[in-house]
Amino acid sequence: MSEDSEKEDYSDRTISDEDESDEDNFMKFVSEDIHQCALLTANSVGDPFFPRTTQILLEYQLGRWVPRLREPRDLYGVSSSGPLSPTRWPYHCEVIDEKVQHIDWTPSYPEPVYIPTGLEIEPLYPNYKEDTVVYLAEDAYKEPCFVYSRVGGNRTPLKQPVDNYDNTLMFEARFESGNLQKVVKVAEYEYQLTVRPDLFTNKHTQWYYFQVTNTQAGIVYRFTIINFTKPASLYNRGMRPLFYSEKEAKAHNIGWQRIGDQIKYYRNNQGQEGRHYFSLTWTFQFPHNKDTCYFAHCYPYTYTNLQEYLSSINNDSVRSKFCKIRVLCHTIARNMVYVLTITTPLKNADSRKRKAVILTARVHPGETNSSWIMKGFLDYILGDSSDAQLLRDTFIFKVVPMLNPDGVIVGNYRCSLTGQDLNRNYTSVLKESFPSVWYTRNMIRRLMEKREVILYCDLHGHSRKENIFMYGCDGSERCKALYLQQQIFPLMLSKNCPDKFSFSACKFNVQKSKEGTGRVVMWKMGIKNSFTMEATFCGSTLGNKRGTHFNTKDLESMGYHFCDSLLDYCDPDRTKYYQCLKELEEMEKHINLEKVLEDSDTSLKEIALDLESSSRGSDSSESNESQTYLLKLTSQKKHLKTKKERNSTIASNQNTREEPEVCDKGHLVQRHKQSNSDVKATNPDVSDDSIFDYFRRPFPNQGFV
Ligand SMILES: [Zn+2]
């Protein structure tokens, strides 16, 4: 393998990723600056070294023929000319013809969490005979397992919902990512709903997304979903359902918003066969008569949404130059899993290797918030900011934006069509059963043979905790220093977005039950920074965002903060890095101190417990003290540069770029200089003393800044 192997990452031919290409051996002979020469396929000139290939082109340069690779083909499914690849469903799934679409919109105001009044009721619905079933999807257990798939699912005429000439609401969920199994009308304006378990399982009822029509404005309706199975839920901590009105979208350009009154999540005592079920109930008044509306657990992001997004990249003459979209593999329903390679193409041979960063999302289909973070990351990294360009110049990003398209299409919460959680099967050798995780692991393994992977992060949603946080691995058995070093990136993230990301909620360990997760498998393969990022379905308990829901822009902004923290983490000036490390060492000391103080007097014990709770592993909502402390350190970071500042950066970098040998580092150094000057300008007092402020800070419950 030659040293200069940047280019082969563009030529991932994906499906057959196992076979290693040695195409890059020839790249060092090629200069892309020479365009005026004739291009012939190797075969056409009868070259004895490449007798059959049509992938190698020969350019006549300076009196000799020089081989180069042909540009990769446009790929089926994300071609700029053709239609999107059709979505494939299990053959028996009923799918309506109507395409469901929503506008992009975020409220200009914060959406507060629901504060219980104590008067919320807990409806229990014994099965009265007079109850009316108003919606019943096809039998979820028609097949015990996945059989085969078809474009558009079931081809027999669909059952039409009963046309109601009275005021009964009509329901529908037979569309992409939709989930609703059954609706019973229990009173004039009261409906009992059942959501569908993941296909080919009887578990994982959490995700719901359905349409309601025939609405009446000004009436208080009650909806109660009765078959959740998780005892704890963010709905008990103020989370509100999401609502979308087509009339609001059309008339006022308003999209998804948080709604609902009298929200309650409770055990409904309808435990069957030893299982307990939980209900979510809420009341709501529709804004319009005869409106088409939707409710959802989280902001929908479908496979079609992803394909449209990828098509827009492919159709963009600028972004498509540094973002190559390929098919990593096909799912068991023959939908495509995409992999993106994002990096600045090399203009000439460069012996230094770019390090790799890997980002994946949506292994759990119901965790749509992870797709919005992924979208924010892609928007930023493919944007025209100088920092994004710097990142593309410095790293190769390998991105798998949707690991489980089948699950996303059918409206599952957690599983693929095997009825299994893919994120427990990264160790599996069953390529046919778990293709997306098998090929992802294989792609990463091959990547690691060529270059250092500095960070792997798999994006998820969390149903019980607020804020955004990370899980890392336990390095303490291998090396204490490694254990702390892997916490540096999450700590930097918390400093960069203190009102969303909670370092105190991060955990760094490997539980037995998590050994098949991407995080643990990649860590065991040798990636030191191997993370799961968990984003709440609800909102924040931190800083200015405290008590409000996250909207799609909040989630997207995490993608930007991820990039920003990556630049901090890789800054050639290691000041921030070592500052964080020192801080982590201090936190660790306190945890140990707490253990020593077990038998000491009460006041000391209180101090230690407080320190422990504010440093790590505690419930994030109860540990804001450490966040206040982190906020203080945040001000040391540079601020996002203004356009003027960015332009001056670009101008001052021009000279650096003309000297290829210092190109990448020059950028980073430039950034470092700027960030250092920001530090001086904004926070001259920060020193190591801040660590000792940690000891001097007040006891808990003395006010939150
Ligand atoms: Zn997850």
Residues whose N, C-alpha, C, O or C-beta is under 5 A from the ligand:
A	BS01	ZN	H364 E367 H460 G461
